[in-house]
């Protein structure tokens, strides 16, 4: 398995904490697109969806909650 960058976990945790990709991007100093790419990369590496997204909101899946806890350690 490829090594996962801590930046991806930090991006996930910040998206969950802030509630959106845009807000997380502001906090981390990246574009929303860059944050989205980090989350997609992390999802590909762990093999599961980490965020349930729709046009109005996003929330972590069970796997996302697990990764969030890992990021907060």
PyMOL Python script that loads the backbone (N, CA, C, O; Angstrom):
from pymol import cmd

cmd.read_pdbstr("""\
ATOM      1  N   UNK A   1       0.840  -1.183   0.000  1.00  0.00           N
ATOM      2  CA  UNK A   1       0.000   0.000   0.000  1.00  0.00           C
ATOM      3  C   UNK A   1       0.884   1.245   0.000  1.00  0.00           C
ATOM      4  O   UNK A   1       1.900   1.291   0.694  1.00  0.00           O
ATOM      5  N   UNK A   2       0.499   2.240  -0.772  1.00  0.00           N
ATOM      6  CA  UNK A   2       1.261   3.481  -0.844  1.00  0.00           C
ATOM      7  C   UNK A   2       1.153   4.245   0.466  1.00  0.00           C
ATOM      8  O   UNK A   2       0.128   4.196   1.147  1.00  0.00           O
ATOM      9  N   UNK A   3       2.211   4.942   0.804  1.00  0.00           N
ATOM     10  CA  UNK A   3       2.200   5.751   2.007  1.00  0.00           C
ATOM     11  C   UNK A   3       1.268   6.953   1.810  1.00  0.00           C
ATOM     12  O   UNK A   3       1.322   7.630   0.784  1.00  0.00           O
ATOM     13  N   UNK A   4       0.429   7.202   2.791  1.00  0.00           N
ATOM     14  CA  UNK A   4      -0.526   8.302   2.709  1.00  0.00           C
ATOM     15  C   UNK A   4       0.091   9.540   3.345  1.00  0.00           C
ATOM     16  O   UNK A   4       0.612   9.488   4.459  1.00  0.00           O
ATOM     17  N   UNK A   5       0.023  10.647   2.627  1.00  0.00           N
ATOM     18  CA  UNK A   5       0.556  11.895   3.146  1.00  0.00           C
ATOM     19  C   UNK A   5      -0.295  12.381   4.308  1.00  0.00           C
ATOM     20  O   UNK A   5      -1.523  12.307   4.260  1.00  0.00           O
ATOM     21  N   UNK A   6       0.347  12.871   5.334  1.00  0.00           N
ATOM     22  CA  UNK A   6      -0.386  13.446   6.459  1.00  0.00           C
ATOM     23  C   UNK A   6      -1.204  14.650   6.003  1.00  0.00           C
ATOM     24  O   UNK A   6      -2.224  14.977   6.608  1.00  0.00           O
ATOM     25  N   UNK A   7      -0.752  15.314   4.926  1.00  0.00           N
ATOM     26  CA  UNK A   7      -1.491  16.447   4.405  1.00  0.00           C
ATOM     27  C   UNK A   7      -2.909  16.053   4.000  1.00  0.00           C
ATOM     28  O   UNK A   7      -3.838  16.849   4.134  1.00  0.00           O
ATOM     29  N   UNK A   8      -3.073  14.841   3.511  1.00  0.00           N
ATOM     30  CA  UNK A   8      -4.401  14.372   3.126  1.00  0.00           C
ATOM     31  C   UNK A   8      -5.282  14.216   4.352  1.00  0.00           C
ATOM     32  O   UNK A   8      -6.457  14.585   4.327  1.00  0.00           O
ATOM     33  N   UNK A   9      -4.729  13.677   5.414  1.00  0.00           N
ATOM     34  CA  UNK A   9      -5.489  13.549   6.655  1.00  0.00           C
ATOM     35  C   UNK A   9      -5.812  14.926   7.240  1.00  0.00           C
ATOM     36  O   UNK A   9      -6.913  15.152   7.743  1.00  0.00           O
ATOM     37  N   UNK A  10      -4.855  15.830   7.172  1.00  0.00           N
ATOM     38  CA  UNK A  10      -5.090  17.186   7.661  1.00  0.00           C
ATOM     39  C   UNK A  10      -6.193  17.859   6.842  1.00  0.00           C
ATOM     40  O   UNK A  10      -7.045  18.555   7.393  1.00  0.00           O
ATOM     41  N   UNK A  11      -6.171  17.650   5.538  1.00  0.00           N
ATOM     42  CA  UNK A  11      -7.214  18.211   4.679  1.00  0.00           C
ATOM     43  C   UNK A  11      -8.573  17.641   5.056  1.00  0.00           C
ATOM     44  O   UNK A  11      -9.548  18.384   5.165  1.00  0.00           O
ATOM     45  N   UNK A  12      -8.647  16.329   5.257  1.00  0.00           N
ATOM     46  CA  UNK A  12      -9.911  15.698   5.645  1.00  0.00           C
ATOM     47  C   UNK A  12     -10.419  16.257   6.972  1.00  0.00           C
ATOM     48  O   UNK A  12     -11.586  16.631   7.087  1.00  0.00           O
ATOM     49  N   UNK A  13      -9.548  16.310   7.963  1.00  0.00           N
ATOM     50  CA  UNK A  13      -9.951  16.810   9.275  1.00  0.00           C
ATOM     51  C   UNK A  13     -10.432  18.256   9.200  1.00  0.00           C
ATOM     52  O   UNK A  13     -11.409  18.623   9.852  1.00  0.00           O
ATOM     53  N   UNK A  14      -9.756  19.065   8.416  1.00  0.00           N
ATOM     54  CA  UNK A  14     -10.136  20.467   8.297  1.00  0.00           C
ATOM     55  C   UNK A  14     -11.457  20.621   7.560  1.00  0.00           C
ATOM     56  O   UNK A  14     -12.271  21.469   7.928  1.00  0.00           O
ATOM     57  N   UNK A  15     -11.686  19.820   6.527  1.00  0.00           N
ATOM     58  CA  UNK A  15     -12.974  19.855   5.822  1.00  0.00           C
ATOM     59  C   UNK A  15     -14.099  19.491   6.789  1.00  0.00           C
ATOM     60  O   UNK A  15     -15.139  20.149   6.810  1.00  0.00           O
ATOM     61  N   UNK A  16     -13.894  18.457   7.578  1.00  0.00           N
ATOM     62  CA  UNK A  16     -14.925  18.048   8.537  1.00  0.00           C
ATOM     63  C   UNK A  16     -15.129  19.126   9.596  1.00  0.00           C
ATOM     64  O   UNK A  16     -16.267  19.467   9.920  1.00  0.00           O
ATOM     65  N   UNK A  17     -14.040  19.664  10.136  1.00  0.00           N
ATOM     66  CA  UNK A  17     -14.144  20.712  11.158  1.00  0.00           C
ATOM     67  C   UNK A  17     -14.838  21.963  10.631  1.00  0.00           C
ATOM     68  O   UNK A  17     -15.681  22.549  11.311  1.00  0.00           O
ATOM     69  N   UNK A  18     -14.479  22.366   9.417  1.00  0.00           N
ATOM     70  CA  UNK A  18     -14.984  23.624   8.858  1.00  0.00           C
ATOM     71  C   UNK A  18     -16.316  23.467   8.124  1.00  0.00           C
ATOM     72  O   UNK A  18     -17.046  24.442   7.950  1.00  0.00           O
ATOM     73  N   UNK A  19     -16.633  22.251   7.694  1.00  0.00           N
ATOM     74  CA  UNK A  19     -17.913  21.993   7.053  1.00  0.00           C
ATOM     75  C   UNK A  19     -17.974  22.215   5.555  1.00  0.00           C
ATOM     76  O   UNK A  19     -19.029  22.031   4.947  1.00  0.00           O
ATOM     77  N   UNK A  20     -16.854  22.612   4.941  1.00  0.00           N
ATOM     78  CA  UNK A  20     -16.852  22.788   3.488  1.00  0.00           C
ATOM     79  C   UNK A  20     -15.419  22.780   2.966  1.00  0.00           C
ATOM     80  O   UNK A  20     -14.457  23.004   3.700  1.00  0.00           O
ATOM     81  N   UNK A  21     -15.320  22.510   1.660  1.00  0.00           N
ATOM     82  CA  UNK A  21     -14.010  22.544   1.017  1.00  0.00           C
ATOM     83  C   UNK A  21     -13.474  23.972   0.960  1.00  0.00           C
ATOM     84  O   UNK A  21     -12.279  24.199   1.146  1.00  0.00           O
ATOM     85  N   UNK A  22     -14.355  24.927   0.704  1.00  0.00           N
ATOM     86  CA  UNK A  22     -13.931  26.329   0.610  1.00  0.00           C
ATOM     87  C   UNK A  22     -13.384  26.844   1.934  1.00  0.00           C
ATOM     88  O   UNK A  22     -12.339  27.495   1.971  1.00  0.00           O
ATOM     89  N   UNK A  23     -14.085  26.553   3.009  1.00  0.00           N
ATOM     90  CA  UNK A  23     -13.626  27.002   4.328  1.00  0.00           C
ATOM     91  C   UNK A  23     -12.312  26.319   4.702  1.00  0.00           C
ATOM     92  O   UNK A  23     -11.413  26.954   5.252  1.00  0.00           O
ATOM     93  N   UNK A  24     -12.204  25.032   4.404  1.00  0.00           N
ATOM     94  CA  UNK A  24     -10.957  24.312   4.686  1.00  0.00           C
ATOM     95  C   UNK A  24      -9.809  24.894   3.871  1.00  0.00           C
ATOM     96  O   UNK A  24      -8.691  25.029   4.369  1.00  0.00           O
ATOM     97  N   UNK A  25     -10.090  25.237   2.624  1.00  0.00           N
ATOM     98  CA  UNK A  25      -9.063  25.836   1.766  1.00  0.00           C
ATOM     99  C   UNK A  25      -8.576  27.155   2.348  1.00  0.00           C
ATOM    100  O   UNK A  25      -7.377  27.433   2.336  1.00  0.00           O
ATOM    101  N   UNK A  26      -9.490  27.965   2.853  1.00  0.00           N
ATOM    102  CA  UNK A  26      -9.102  29.239   3.479  1.00  0.00           C
ATOM    103  C   UNK A  26      -8.201  29.008   4.686  1.00  0.00           C
ATOM    104  O   UNK A  26      -7.196  29.699   4.857  1.00  0.00           O
ATOM    105  N   UNK A  27      -8.560  28.039   5.517  1.00  0.00           N
ATOM    106  CA  UNK A  27      -7.784  27.752   6.724  1.00  0.00           C
ATOM    107  C   UNK A  27      -6.391  27.232   6.378  1.00  0.00           C
ATOM    108  O   UNK A  27      -5.401  27.632   6.991  1.00  0.00           O
ATOM    109  N   UNK A  28      -6.325  26.336   5.390  1.00  0.00           N
ATOM    110  CA  UNK A  28      -5.059  25.686   5.056  1.00  0.00           C
ATOM    111  C   UNK A  28      -4.220  26.448   4.037  1.00  0.00           C
ATOM    112  O   UNK A  28      -3.049  26.128   3.835  1.00  0.00           O
ATOM    113  N   UNK A  29      -4.809  27.452   3.396  1.00  0.00           N
ATOM    114  CA  UNK A  29      -4.066  28.250   2.431  1.00  0.00           C
ATOM    115  C   UNK A  29      -3.931  27.605   1.065  1.00  0.00           C
ATOM    116  O   UNK A  29      -2.960  27.862   0.352  1.00  0.00           O
ATOM    117  N   UNK A  30      -4.888  26.771   0.690  1.00  0.00           N
ATOM    118  CA  UNK A  30      -4.919  26.129  -0.619  1.00  0.00           C
ATOM    119  C   UNK A  30      -6.192  26.524  -1.341  1.00  0.00           C
ATOM    120  O   UNK A  30      -7.038  27.221  -0.781  1.00  0.00           O
ATOM    121  N   UNK A  31      -6.332  26.082  -2.583  1.00  0.00           N
ATOM    122  CA  UNK A  31      -7.586  26.289  -3.305  1.00  0.00           C
ATOM    123  C   UNK A  31      -8.552  25.165  -2.932  1.00  0.00           C
ATOM    124  O   UNK A  31      -8.121  24.090  -2.516  1.00  0.00           O
ATOM    125  N   UNK A  32      -9.851  25.408  -3.077  1.00  0.00           N
ATOM    126  CA  UNK A  32     -10.810  24.325  -2.834  1.00  0.00           C
ATOM    127  C   UNK A  32     -10.536  23.111  -3.726  1.00  0.00           C
ATOM    128  O   UNK A  32     -10.734  21.972  -3.303  1.00  0.00           O
ATOM    129  N   UNK A  33     -10.087  23.348  -4.945  1.00  0.00           N
ATOM    130  CA  UNK A  33      -9.759  22.261  -5.865  1.00  0.00           C
ATOM    131  C   UNK A  33      -8.614  21.407  -5.319  1.00  0.00           C
ATOM    132  O   UNK A  33      -8.664  20.180  -5.410  1.00  0.00           O
ATOM    133  N   UNK A  34      -7.601  22.030  -4.763  1.00  0.00           N
ATOM    134  CA  UNK A  34      -6.468  21.293  -4.201  1.00  0.00           C
ATOM    135  C   UNK A  34      -6.912  20.450  -3.003  1.00  0.00           C
ATOM    136  O   UNK A  34      -6.452  19.322  -2.829  1.00  0.00           O
ATOM    137  N   UNK A  35      -7.797  20.994  -2.187  1.00  0.00           N
ATOM    138  CA  UNK A  35      -8.326  20.249  -1.038  1.00  0.00           C
ATOM    139  C   UNK A  35      -9.124  19.047  -1.531  1.00  0.00           C
ATOM    140  O   UNK A  35      -8.975  17.939  -1.015  1.00  0.00           O
ATOM    141  N   UNK A  36      -9.960  19.270  -2.521  1.00  0.00           N
ATOM    142  CA  UNK A  36     -10.771  18.190  -3.087  1.00  0.00           C
ATOM    143  C   UNK A  36      -9.882  17.084  -3.641  1.00  0.00           C
ATOM    144  O   UNK A  36     -10.172  15.901  -3.457  1.00  0.00           O
ATOM    145  N   UNK A  37      -8.810  17.460  -4.313  1.00  0.00           N
ATOM    146  CA  UNK A  37      -7.884  16.469  -4.875  1.00  0.00           C
ATOM    147  C   UNK A  37      -7.219  15.659  -3.766  1.00  0.00           C
ATOM    148  O   UNK A  37      -7.026  14.452  -3.916  1.00  0.00           O
ATOM    149  N   UNK A  38      -6.868  16.303  -2.660  1.00  0.00           N
ATOM    150  CA  UNK A  38      -6.254  15.584  -1.537  1.00  0.00           C
ATOM    151  C   UNK A  38      -7.232  14.572  -0.950  1.00  0.00           C
ATOM    152  O   UNK A  38      -6.846  13.451  -0.620  1.00  0.00           O
ATOM    153  N   UNK A  39      -8.496  14.964  -0.821  1.00  0.00           N
ATOM    154  CA  UNK A  39      -9.510  14.061  -0.277  1.00  0.00           C
ATOM    155  C   UNK A  39      -9.716  12.883  -1.237  1.00  0.00           C
ATOM    156  O   UNK A  39      -9.800  11.733  -0.807  1.00  0.00           O
ATOM    157  N   UNK A  40      -9.796  13.176  -2.530  1.00  0.00           N
ATOM    158  CA  UNK A  40      -9.969  12.118  -3.535  1.00  0.00           C
ATOM    159  C   UNK A  40      -8.787  11.155  -3.499  1.00  0.00           C
ATOM    160  O   UNK A  40      -8.976   9.941  -3.574  1.00  0.00           O
ATOM    161  N   UNK A  41      -7.581  11.681  -3.386  1.00  0.00           N
ATOM    162  CA  UNK A  41      -6.384  10.839  -3.289  1.00  0.00           C
ATOM    163  C   UNK A  41      -6.462   9.934  -2.060  1.00  0.00           C
ATOM    164  O   UNK A  41      -6.188   8.737  -2.147  1.00  0.00           O
ATOM    165  N   UNK A  42      -6.828  10.493  -0.946  1.00  0.00           N
ATOM    166  CA  UNK A  42      -6.935   9.712   0.283  1.00  0.00           C
ATOM    167  C   UNK A  42      -8.007   8.632   0.136  1.00  0.00           C
ATOM    168  O   UNK A  42      -7.802   7.495   0.559  1.00  0.00           O
ATOM    169  N   UNK A  43      -9.149   8.979  -0.461  1.00  0.00           N
ATOM    170  CA  UNK A  43     -10.211   7.993  -0.686  1.00  0.00           C
ATOM    171  C   UNK A  43      -9.718   6.855  -1.581  1.00  0.00           C
ATOM    172  O   UNK A  43     -10.026   5.690  -1.334  1.00  0.00           O
ATOM    173  N   UNK A  44      -8.962   7.191  -2.608  1.00  0.00           N
ATOM    174  CA  UNK A  44      -8.418   6.162  -3.500  1.00  0.00           C
ATOM    175  C   UNK A  44      -7.438   5.265  -2.757  1.00  0.00           C
ATOM    176  O   UNK A  44      -7.425   4.051  -2.965  1.00  0.00           O
ATOM    177  N   UNK A  45      -6.632   5.846  -1.906  1.00  0.00           N
ATOM    178  CA  UNK A  45      -5.618   5.067  -1.198  1.00  0.00           C
ATOM    179  C   UNK A  45      -6.215   4.154  -0.144  1.00  0.00           C
ATOM    180  O   UNK A  45      -5.737   3.036   0.046  1.00  0.00           O
ATOM    181  N   UNK A  46      -7.252   4.609   0.546  1.00  0.00           N
ATOM    182  CA  UNK A  46      -7.867   3.751   1.567  1.00  0.00           C
ATOM    183  C   UNK A  46      -8.955   2.864   0.972  1.00  0.00           C
ATOM    184  O   UNK A  46      -9.377   1.896   1.603  1.00  0.00           O
ATOM    185  N   UNK A  47      -9.412   3.184  -0.237  1.00  0.00           N
ATOM    186  CA  UNK A  47     -10.359   2.334  -0.944  1.00  0.00           C
ATOM    187  C   UNK A  47     -11.819   2.488  -0.557  1.00  0.00           C
ATOM    188  O   UNK A  47     -12.640   1.631  -0.885  1.00  0.00           O
ATOM    189  N   UNK A  48     -12.152   3.569   0.137  1.00  0.00           N
ATOM    190  CA  UNK A  48     -13.544   3.823   0.520  1.00  0.00           C
ATOM    191  C   UNK A  48     -13.845   5.313   0.464  1.00  0.00           C
ATOM    192  O   UNK A  48     -12.940   6.145   0.522  1.00  0.00           O
ATOM    193  N   UNK A  49     -15.126   5.636   0.351  1.00  0.00           N
ATOM    194  CA  UNK A  49     -15.526   7.044   0.406  1.00  0.00           C
ATOM    195  C   UNK A  49     -15.414   7.521   1.851  1.00  0.00           C
ATOM    196  O   UNK A  49     -15.803   6.817   2.782  1.00  0.00           O
ATOM    197  N   UNK A  50     -14.887   8.706   2.020  1.00  0.00           N
ATOM    198  CA  UNK A  50     -14.713   9.258   3.362  1.00  0.00           C
ATOM    199  C   UNK A  50     -15.722  10.351   3.679  1.00  0.00           C
ATOM    200  O   UNK A  50     -16.003  10.633   4.844  1.00  0.00           O
ATOM    201  N   UNK A  51     -16.263  10.961   2.633  1.00  0.00           N
ATOM    202  CA  UNK A  51     -17.256  12.024   2.812  1.00  0.00           C
ATOM    203  C   UNK A  51     -18.469  11.732   1.958  1.00  0.00           C
ATOM    204  O   UNK A  51     -18.352  11.331   0.800  1.00  0.00           O
ATOM    205  N   UNK A  52     -19.623  11.933   2.537  1.00  0.00           N
ATOM    206  CA  UNK A  52     -20.870  11.860   1.791  1.00  0.00           C
ATOM    207  C   UNK A  52     -21.191  13.292   1.384  1.00  0.00           C
ATOM    208  O   UNK A  52     -21.410  14.150   2.240  1.00  0.00           O
ATOM    209  N   UNK A  53     -21.219  13.550   0.083  1.00  0.00           N
ATOM    210  CA  UNK A  53     -21.364  14.918  -0.415  1.00  0.00           C
ATOM    211  C   UNK A  53     -22.638  15.052  -1.235  1.00  0.00           C
ATOM    212  O   UNK A  53     -23.016  14.151  -1.984  1.00  0.00           O
ATOM    213  N   UNK A  54     -23.287  16.193  -1.075  1.00  0.00           N
ATOM    214  CA  UNK A  54     -24.365  16.570  -1.978  1.00  0.00           C
ATOM    215  C   UNK A  54     -24.283  18.076  -2.183  1.00  0.00           C
ATOM    216  O   UNK A  54     -23.345  18.715  -1.708  1.00  0.00           O
ATOM    217  N   UNK A  55     -25.236  18.637  -2.871  1.00  0.00           N
ATOM    218  CA  UNK A  55     -25.136  20.060  -3.212  1.00  0.00           C
ATOM    219  C   UNK A  55     -25.257  20.974  -2.001  1.00  0.00           C
ATOM    220  O   UNK A  55     -24.809  22.120  -2.049  1.00  0.00           O
ATOM    221  N   UNK A  56     -25.842  20.496  -0.936  1.00  0.00           N
ATOM    222  CA  UNK A  56     -26.078  21.347   0.233  1.00  0.00           C
ATOM    223  C   UNK A  56     -25.154  21.091   1.416  1.00  0.00           C
ATOM    224  O   UNK A  56     -24.947  21.981   2.241  1.00  0.00           O
ATOM    225  N   UNK A  57     -24.605  19.902   1.509  1.00  0.00           N
ATOM    226  CA  UNK A  57     -23.800  19.607   2.694  1.00  0.00           C
ATOM    227  C   UNK A  57     -22.844  18.451   2.444  1.00  0.00           C
ATOM    228  O   UNK A  57     -22.880  17.793   1.405  1.00  0.00           O
ATOM    229  N   UNK A  58     -21.998  18.231   3.421  1.00  0.00           N
ATOM    230  CA  UNK A  58     -21.143  17.059   3.414  1.00  0.00           C
ATOM    231  C   UNK A  58     -21.032  16.563   4.838  1.00  0.00           C
ATOM    232  O   UNK A  58     -21.086  17.341   5.790  1.00  0.00           O
ATOM    233  N   UNK A  59     -20.880  15.276   4.969  1.00  0.00           N
ATOM    234  CA  UNK A  59     -20.677  14.698   6.296  1.00  0.00           C
ATOM    235  C   UNK A  59     -19.789  13.471   6.139  1.00  0.00           C
ATOM    236  O   UNK A  59     -19.779  12.832   5.087  1.00  0.00           O
ATOM    237  N   UNK A  60     -19.048  13.148   7.185  1.00  0.00           N
ATOM    238  CA  UNK A  60     -18.142  12.012   7.090  1.00  0.00           C
ATOM    239  C   UNK A  60     -18.896  10.683   7.110  1.00  0.00           C
ATOM    240  O   UNK A  60     -19.897  10.538   7.812  1.00  0.00           O
ATOM    241  N   UNK A  61     -18.411   9.727   6.344  1.00  0.00           N
ATOM    242  CA  UNK A  61     -18.911   8.362   6.420  1.00  0.00           C
ATOM    243  C   UNK A  61     -18.298   7.739   7.675  1.00  0.00           C
ATOM    244  O   UNK A  61     -17.517   8.385   8.374  1.00  0.00           O
ATOM    245  N   UNK A  62     -18.651   6.490   7.958  1.00  0.00           N
ATOM    246  CA  UNK A  62     -18.035   5.814   9.107  1.00  0.00           C
ATOM    247  C   UNK A  62     -16.525   5.736   8.924  1.00  0.00           C
ATOM    248  O   UNK A  62     -15.766   5.962   9.866  1.00  0.00           O
ATOM    249  N   UNK A  63     -16.095   5.416   7.713  1.00  0.00           N
ATOM    250  CA  UNK A  63     -14.646   5.373   7.431  1.00  0.00           C
ATOM    251  C   UNK A  63     -14.037   6.761   7.568  1.00  0.00           C
ATOM    252  O   UNK A  63     -12.908   6.903   8.039  1.00  0.00           O
ATOM    253  N   UNK A  64     -14.776   7.778   7.160  1.00  0.00           N
ATOM    254  CA  UNK A  64     -14.310   9.151   7.293  1.00  0.00           C
ATOM    255  C   UNK A  64     -14.128   9.550   8.747  1.00  0.00           C
ATOM    256  O   UNK A  64     -13.174  10.244   9.098  1.00  0.00           O
ATOM    257  N   UNK A  65     -15.052   9.104   9.587  1.00  0.00           N
ATOM    258  CA  UNK A  65     -14.943   9.388  11.029  1.00  0.00           C
ATOM    259  C   UNK A  65     -13.700   8.721  11.609  1.00  0.00           C
ATOM    260  O   UNK A  65     -13.009   9.299  12.447  1.00  0.00           O
ATOM    261  N   UNK A  66     -13.423   7.504  11.158  1.00  0.00           N
ATOM    262  CA  UNK A  66     -12.231   6.781  11.625  1.00  0.00           C
ATOM    263  C   UNK A  66     -10.957   7.529  11.206  1.00  0.00           C
ATOM    264  O   UNK A  66     -10.049   7.720  12.015  1.00  0.00           O
ATOM    265  N   UNK A  67     -10.897   7.948   9.935  1.00  0.00           N
ATOM    266  CA  UNK A  67      -9.731   8.698   9.441  1.00  0.00           C
ATOM    267  C   UNK A  67      -9.609  10.043  10.141  1.00  0.00           C
ATOM    268  O   UNK A  67      -8.502  10.519  10.388  1.00  0.00           O
ATOM    269  N   UNK A  68     -10.742  10.654  10.462  1.00  0.00           N
ATOM    270  CA  UNK A  68     -10.735  11.937  11.171  1.00  0.00           C
ATOM    271  C   UNK A  68     -10.071  11.748  12.543  1.00  0.00           C
ATOM    272  O   UNK A  68      -9.225  12.547  12.942  1.00  0.00           O
ATOM    273  N   UNK A  69     -10.455  10.702  13.246  1.00  0.00           N
ATOM    274  CA  UNK A  69      -9.846  10.433  14.551  1.00  0.00           C
ATOM    275  C   UNK A  69      -8.350  10.208  14.427  1.00  0.00           C
ATOM    276  O   UNK A  69      -7.576  10.659  15.270  1.00  0.00           O
ATOM    277  N   UNK A  70      -7.945   9.508  13.373  1.00  0.00           N
ATOM    278  CA  UNK A  70      -6.527   9.257  13.115  1.00  0.00           C
ATOM    279  C   UNK A  70      -5.785  10.580  12.865  1.00  0.00           C
ATOM    280  O   UNK A  70      -4.651  10.764  13.306  1.00  0.00           O
ATOM    281  N   UNK A  71      -6.446  11.484  12.156  1.00  0.00           N
ATOM    282  CA  UNK A  71      -5.825  12.768  11.837  1.00  0.00           C
ATOM    283  C   UNK A  71      -5.675  13.645  13.063  1.00  0.00           C
ATOM    284  O   UNK A  71      -4.755  14.459  13.137  1.00  0.00           O
ATOM    285  N   UNK A  72      -6.554  13.492  14.010  1.00  0.00           N
ATOM    286  CA  UNK A  72      -6.562  14.339  15.207  1.00  0.00           C
ATOM    287  C   UNK A  72      -5.595  13.884  16.275  1.00  0.00           C
ATOM    288  O   UNK A  72      -5.385  14.596  17.256  1.00  0.00           O
ATOM    289  N   UNK A  73      -4.996  12.702  16.109  1.00  0.00           N
ATOM    290  CA  UNK A  73      -4.073  12.168  17.117  1.00  0.00           C
ATOM    291  C   UNK A  73      -2.760  12.901  17.083  1.00  0.00           C
ATOM    292  O   UNK A  73      -1.859  12.590  17.862  1.00  0.00           O
TER     293      UNK A  73
END
""", "prot")
cmd.dss("prot")
cmd.show_as("cartoon", "prot")
cmd.util.cbc("prot")
cmd.orient("prot")
